[in-house]
Amino acid sequence: RCFSTPSLRSIVNHPGESAYLSSRSADFEALKVDVHEGIASISLNRPDKMNALNVPMWYELIDAFQSASRDSDVRVCVLKGEGSHFSSGMDLTVFSEMRAIADEELCPGRKREKIKSSIDFFQASVSSPEECTKPVLCLLHGAVIGGAVDLATACDVRYVHNDALLSVKEIDLAIVADVGTMQRLPHIVGDQRSRELTYTGRTFTGKEAVDYGLALEGFDTFEELEDHVMGVAGVISTKSPLTVRGVKKVAIYSRDHGTEDALQHVAMHNAAHLFSEDLDRAMEGMIKKEEPVFRGN
């Protein structure tokens, strides 16, 4: 796949290109994308393979979330799986492909460098929802296994079908989970619970995921789950895009830094962004008792 060289205008105006995600995703093989009223629905689209994460899907996830960041029509993303499952995790053909690539190299140092490059690629894909400037809500149902848990932990908020089955499965493949779960899950469910799930690889239900704090809310039917998530996304889509982007940036920084550092960070952020067109519109709306309407970017 070839990326066109961006113009300085497109970089400076980021995010500012209408329909950019729809254009980029037109030829996707493994994802289905729909943008409607500010909400980008990004679906893992290999239902006949339980949405196993193959190389095209890993690649397209990066493209999709980078494109969502750039698209002025997108205010919030919803990540979900087509069919009966969110995802069964890494497609096992990926491991054989990684081994074949490494085996092409006879030099031990270069062999390990190639393996490291492969892991870097998968880490970048898993991190793409977190690095997207727009909030990403994750809808979990059916199987949520291995790499699917990694991907879910990189989203802003997770909602789950109560009967979903989740597992940090890497331990059963004799792999140290290396693309995000071990780094993000402790912040979400606590260190001890994270270690227990990672050491055992045991399967747990959507209801347990809510109890642990991995998912915010659980639902008994897929229709209830989807309706709720789309409702939350709809509310977010009406808020100031500039402010929503700022909230996400500040939330991630606060998670990864101490309180004093985080306070200084948000002070610097608001010193730069507080007085904006969006603030004026929000204040005017409150005075007139009308819902403010904000521009896309």
C-alpha positions in Angstrom: 0.0 0.0 0.0 1.3 3.5 -0.9 0.6 6.6 1.1 0.5 9.9 -0.8 2.8 12.6 0.4 0.7 15.0 2.5 0.7 18.7 1.8 1.8 21.2 4.4 -1.8 22.5 4.5 -3.2 19.0 5.3 -0.7 18.7 8.1 -1.3 22.1 9.6 -5.1 21.7 9.2 -5.1 18.3 11.0 -7.7 17.2 11.7 -9.5 18.9 8.9 -10.2 16.7 5.9 -13.8 15.7 5.3 -14.6 12.1 4.4 -10.9 11.2 4.8 -11.6 7.9 6.7 -14.3 6.8 4.3 -11.9 7.4 1.4 -9.0 5.5 3.0 -11.2 2.6 4.1 -12.9 2.0 0.7 -10.4 -0.8 -0.2 -10.0 -2.3 3.2 -10.0 -6.1 3.2 -10.4 -6.9 6.9 -12.2 -3.9 8.4 -15.6 -2.5 7.6 -16.0 1.3 8.2 -19.1 3.4 8.3 -19.2 7.1 9.2 -22.5 8.6 10.2 -23.4 11.8 12.1 -19.9 12.1 13.6 -19.6 8.5 14.6 -17.1 6.2 12.9 -18.1 2.5 13.3 -15.0 0.4 12.7 -15.7 -3.3 12.6 -13.4 -6.2 12.6 -14.7 -8.0 9.5 -13.6 -11.6 9.2 -16.7 -13.2 10.8 -16.1 -16.6 9.2 -12.7 -16.7 11.0 -14.1 -15.3 14.3 -12.5 -12.0 13.4 -9.0 -13.5 14.0 -6.4 -10.7 13.7 -4.5 -11.4 10.4 -1.8 -9.1 9.0 -4.2 -7.0 6.8 -6.4 -6.4 9.8 -3.4 -5.3 12.0 -2.3 -3.0 9.2 -5.8 -1.5 8.5 -6.3 -0.8 12.2 -3.4 1.6 12.1 -4.7 3.2 8.9 -8.2 3.5 10.2 -7.4 5.2 13.5 -4.9 7.5 12.0 -7.4 8.4 9.3 -10.1 9.0 11.9 -7.8 11.4 13.7 -7.5 13.3 10.4 -11.1 13.3 9.4 -13.2 16.4 10.4 -16.4 14.3 10.0 -15.4 11.9 12.8 -15.9 13.0 16.4 -15.9 9.6 18.1 -15.2 6.0 17.1 -16.9 2.7 18.0 -14.8 -0.5 17.6 -16.7 -3.8 17.3 -16.7 -7.2 15.6 -18.9 -8.4 12.8 -20.8 -11.6 13.4 -20.9 -13.6 16.7 -17.6 -12.5 18.1 -15.4 -9.5 18.8 -12.2 -11.4 18.0 -10.6 -14.8 18.7 -7.2 -13.0 18.8 -4.1 -13.4 16.7 -4.6 -15.5 13.5 -2.1 -18.3 14.0 -0.8 -17.9 10.4 0.8 -14.7 11.6 3.2 -16.7 13.8 4.3 -19.0 11.0 4.8 -15.9 8.8 7.0 -14.2 11.5 9.1 -17.4 11.9 9.5 -17.6 8.1 10.7 -14.0 7.9 13.1 -14.5 10.8 14.5 -17.8 9.3 15.5 -16.0 6.1 18.2 -14.3 8.1 21.3 -16.3 9.1 22.9 -13.6 11.3 21.5 -14.0 14.9 21.6 -10.3 15.5 19.7 -9.4 12.4 17.2 -12.3 12.9 16.3 -10.9 16.4 16.1 -7.4 14.9 13.5 -8.7 12.4 11.5 -10.3 15.2 11.6 -7.1 17.2 10.4 -5.1 14.1 7.4 -7.5 13.8 6.5 -7.0 17.5 6.9 -3.2 17.0 4.3 -3.4 14.2 1.8 -5.3 16.3 2.3 -2.9 19.2 1.7 0.0 16.9 -1.5 -1.5 15.7 -2.8 -2.2 19.3 -1.8 1.3 20.3 -3.7 2.9 17.4 -7.0 3.4 19.3 -5.2 5.0 22.2 -3.2 7.3 19.8 -6.3 8.3 17.9 -7.2 11.8 18.8 -10.9 10.9 19.0 -12.4 8.8 21.8 -12.8 5.1 20.9 -15.6 3.1 22.5 -15.2 -0.7 22.4 -18.1 -3.1 22.1 -17.2 -6.6 23.3 -19.3 -9.7 22.6 -18.7 -13.4 22.0 -15.0 -14.4 22.1 -12.5 -11.8 23.2 -9.3 -13.7 23.3 -5.6 -12.9 23.5 -4.7 -10.0 21.2 -8.4 -8.9 21.3 -7.9 -8.1 25.0 -4.8 -6.1 24.1 -6.8 -4.2 21.5 -9.7 -3.6 23.9 -7.4 -2.2 26.7 -6.2 0.5 24.3 -9.7 1.9 23.9 -11.1 4.7 26.0 -14.2 2.8 27.3 -15.3 -0.8 27.0 -18.8 -2.2 27.1 -19.6 -5.9 27.1 -22.2 -8.5 26.5 -22.7 -10.3 29.8 -22.1 -13.7 28.2 -18.9 -12.7 26.4 -15.9 -15.0 27.1 -12.6 -13.2 27.6 -9.1 -14.6 28.1 -5.5 -13.2 28.3 -4.6 -16.3 26.4 -0.9 -15.8 25.6 0.3 -17.8 28.5 -1.2 -21.0 27.0 0.8 -20.4 23.8 4.0 -20.0 25.9 4.2 -16.3 25.0 4.7 -13.4 27.3 1.9 -11.0 26.3 3.8 -8.3 24.4 1.5 -5.9 22.6 -0.2 -4.0 25.4 -2.2 -6.0 27.9 0.5 -6.3 30.5 1.2 -2.5 30.2 -2.5 -1.3 30.2 -4.5 -3.9 32.1 -3.0 -3.2 35.6 -4.1 0.5 35.3 -7.7 -0.8 34.5 -8.2 -3.7 36.8 -5.4 -3.4 39.3 -2.0 -5.1 39.5 -3.1 -8.3 41.3 -6.1 -9.0 39.1 -4.0 -8.3 36.0 -1.3 -10.8 37.1 -3.9 -13.5 38.0 -5.5 -13.2 34.6 -2.2 -13.1 32.8 -0.6 -16.0 34.7 -3.6 -18.4 34.4 -5.0 -17.5 31.0 -8.4 -18.5 32.5 -11.6 -17.6 30.7 -13.9 -15.1 32.4 -17.3 -13.7 31.5 -18.5 -10.3 30.5 -20.2 -10.0 33.9 -16.8 -10.7 35.6 -15.2 -8.1 33.2 -17.6 -5.5 34.6 -16.9 -6.6 38.2 -13.2 -6.2 37.6 -13.5 -2.8 35.9 -12.3 -4.0 32.5 -15.7 -3.1 31.1 -17.8 -0.2 32.3 -21.2 -1.8 31.8 -22.6 -5.2 30.7 -25.8 -6.0 28.8 -27.9 -9.2 28.4 -28.5 -8.8 24.6 -26.4 -7.6 21.8 -29.1 -5.1 20.7 -29.1 -3.5 24.2 -25.3 -3.3 24.1 -25.1 -1.8 20.7 -27.9 0.7 21.3 -26.2 1.9 24.5 -22.8 2.3 23.0 -24.2 4.2 20.0 -26.1 6.4 22.4 -23.0 7.3 24.4 -21.1 7.9 21.1 -24.0 10.2 20.0 -23.7 12.3 23.1 -19.9 12.6 22.7 -20.4 13.6 19.1 -22.3 16.7 20.2 -19.5 18.0 22.4 -16.7 20.5 21.4 -14.3 18.5 19.3 -11.4 20.6 20.4 -12.3 19.9 24.1 -12.9 16.2 23.6 -9.4 15.9 22.0 -8.0 17.7 24.9 -9.7 15.5 27.5 -8.3 12.4 25.9 -4.8 13.8 25.8 -4.9 14.9 29.4 -6.5 11.6 30.6 -3.7 9.5 29.0 -1.0 11.9 30.4 -2.6 11.7 33.9 -2.6 7.9 33.8 1.1 7.8 33.0 2.4 10.5 35.3 2.3 11.7 38.9 -0.3 14.1 40.1 1.9 17.2 40.2 3.2 16.5 36.6 -0.4 15.9 35.4 -1.6 19.2 37.0 1.1 21.1 35.3 0.3 19.4 32.0 -3.4 20.3 32.1 -2.5 23.9 33.2 -0.3 24.2 30.1 -3.0 22.6 27.9 -5.7 25.1 29.1 -3.3 28.0 28.9 -3.0 27.2 25.2 -6.5 26.1 24.4 -9.0 27.5 27.0 -10.1 30.6 25.1 -11.6 29.3 21.9 -14.4 29.6 19.5 -15.9 26.5 21.2 -15.9 28.2 24.6 -17.7 31.2 23.2 -20.3 28.9 21.6 -20.8 26.9 24.8 -21.2 30.1 26.9 -23.7 31.5 24.4 -25.7 28.3 24.4 -25.9 28.3 28.2 -27.1 32.0 28.2 -29.7 31.3 25.4 -30.6 27.9 26.8 -29.8 26.3 23.5 -27.5 23.4 22.6 -24.3 24.8 21.0 -23.3 23.5 17.6 -19.6 23.1 17.1 -17.7 22.8 13.8 -16.2 19.4 12.9 -12.6 20.2 13.6 
